[in-house]
Amino acid sequence: MLPLGLLIGLSPLVYKAIKLNLVTAIIVSLIIALVVDIATRRDFKQCCKDSQAIFEGMGKVFTSTVSFIVCAEMLALGLNKIGGISTMIQAAASIQNAGLFIMLIVMLVIMIVAAIVTGSGNAAFFAFSPLLPEAASSVGIPTLALAVPVQLSAGIARTMSPIAGVIIAVSGITGLTPIALIRRTIPVMIIAVIVSVTSSLIFL
C-alpha cells in the first residue's frame, strides 16, 4: 500500500512541489520496508538476503510479461501485414448506422481472443492499441469511447485464459486444473464484459 500512498499523496492533485513516478515510489517503498525490517529484527545480513525475493519475483514476472507482449505484437504485426485488420476495420466502417457497434464488436473480439491466447490483458492491449485511433476515426467516434471498453474487456478476458498467471497460481493453490477453473470464470466474465461495454457506451 505504501507505493500507492506515495503516488496519491505526491500527485499534482494533492501536493505539486514533489514529482514522483511509479518506479521511484516502488524503490522508496522498498528502502523504507528494508529499514523497518532491519530495525525490527536487528539482523542486517538476513534482512538483505530476504529482500532478494522481491527482485527475483520481479524478474520472473518481467520475463513472462515481456514474452507475452512480444508474441502478441508479432501476432498484431502479422495480421496488419496480411491486411486482416484493415479489411475488418473497413468492412465495419462501411456499414452505415451500425458502424459503431460493428467496430466495437470487431475490436472486442480481437482483443479478447488475444488476451485468452497470450494469457495477459496488458500484452494484448499494448499490441493492438495502436489500431484503436484508426478504427475509431473510421466510424467517426472519439478514440476514448472505443479504447475504454476494449481495454477493460482485455483485462476481464485474461481470467478466461488457462495460461494466465492468476489462473495458474489459483490452480496450484486449490489443486484444480486451469481448465476446471476457467469453466467457472468464463460465464461470469462474459457477463462482466457485457456490463463493462454497456456502461462505457452509456457514460462515454
N, C-alpha and C positions, 0 to 999 in steps of 0.2 A: 504493500500500500504506500510505502514511502516515495517511490518514484512518481506515482500518481499525485500524491500530495504536493510534491515539489513542483510538478508541471502545472498544477492548478494554481498553487499559491504564487508562483512566479510568472504566471501568464499575463499578457497585456491587460486582461480584464480585471486582474487583482492588483498586480504590482509591476509597473513598467520599467523600473530602474534597472532590473537584472533580467537578462535574456538567458533562458535555459532551454537547451534542446533535449531530446529523448535520451541520446547516448550519454550526455553529461549527467543527466538526472540518474540514470542507472549506475554509472560509475560512482557518483557521490553517495548514493544509497548503499552500494557495496562497501565502500570505505567506512561509512557510519556503522553498518552492521558488523563489520570486522572489528572495529574499535570497541563496540559494545560487547561482542563475543569475547575479546581478549580481556576486557575489564571484568567480565563476569566469571570466566573460567580460569583466568590468570595462567594461561599456557599458550605462549605466543606461537611456538612451533606447531602444536597440534591445531590451533585455530587457523593458521596459514595453510596447513595441509588439508583441513576440511574444506576450506574455501575453494580449493581446486575443483571440487564437484560442480560448482557453479559454471566455471569455464568449460569443463568437459561437457556438461549438458548443453551449453550454448553452442559448442562445436558440433554436437550431434544434430541439433535442430537446424543449425545453419546448413549443414551438408544436405540433409533431406529436403529442406525448403528450396535451396538453390537448384538441386536436381529436378524437382518438380517444376520450377519456373522455367528452366531450360527446355524441358520436354514440352511443356505447354506452349512456349514461344515458338518452338520448332513446328509444332502442330499448327499454330496460327499462321506462321510464315508459309508453310506448305499449302494451307487452304487458300491463302492470298495469292500465291504464285499460280495455282491452277485455276484461279478465278472463281472458286466456290463461294467465298464470302461475298464478293462483289455481285455475283449472279443472284444470290439470295436477297441482298440488300436492294438491288434494282427491281427484282420481282415484287418485293414487298412495297417498295415506293410507288410502283406503277398501279397498285390497286387503289382506286380513288375511295375516299371516305374511310375505308378500313385500313389505310396505310399505317397509322399509328399502332393499332392493335396487332397487325400482322408483323410489323417491325419489332415490336416488343416481344412477341412470341418467338420470333426467329432468334433474337439475341439471347432470350432466356434459355432456349433450347441449347444453343451453342455453349453458353456459359455453364449451364447445369451439367451437360454431358462432359465438358472439360473438367469441371470440378470433381465429378464422380471418377473419371478416368485417372486424373492425377492425384486425387485424394487431398487436394488443397484448394480452398476457395481463393486465397490470395494469388496463388500461381495462375489460376485460370483468369482471374480478373486482370492481373498485370499483363498477361499475354494478349488478351482480347480487348482491353480498354481503349487502345488507340483506334479501334474500329467504331467506337460509340459516337464521336462527333460527326463522322461521315454519315453514319446511319441516322442520327437524329436530324441532321440538316437535310437529308434526302426526303424526309416527310414533313419538314418544317416545324419541328418541335425543339424546345430547349434541350441541350445535352443533359442537364441535371435530371430532367424528367425521365430520361431513359437510363442514365447511369445509376441512379439511386436504387430502383427496383432490381436492376441486373446485378449490382454489387451485393445487395442483401441476399438475393437468391443464390448467388455463388457461395456465400458463406453458409447458407442453410443447406445447400446441396452437398457440402463437404461431409456432413454427418450421414449421408446416404452412400458414402463410398466405403467399401470393405478394406481399403488400404489407407484410409485416413488415420493419422496418428492417434487421434482421440478414440477412434473405434478399436484400434489395435490395443491401446492401453486399457480400455474398459474390458475388452475381451480377455486380456491376460489376468485382470483382477477378478472377474466374475467366473472365468473358466468356460465361457461360451465362445462359440466360433464367431468370427466377424460377420458371416452370412446370417447367422441367427440374430445378431444384434440389428443389422440393417433391415431385416424383415419387420422389426418393431419400429424402427425410426422412420422408414420411408413413408408410411401413411400419415404420420404426424407432420413430417417435414413438407409433404405435399400441401397439407392444409396451411402450414406456415408460409409457404411460397405464395399461395393464393391470397392470404391475408396481407402479406407484405406488398405484393403488387397492387392489390386493390387500394390499400392505404396510400401508396405512393401516387396512384392515379388521382385519388381524391384530394390529397393535400398539396401535390405538386402541379 
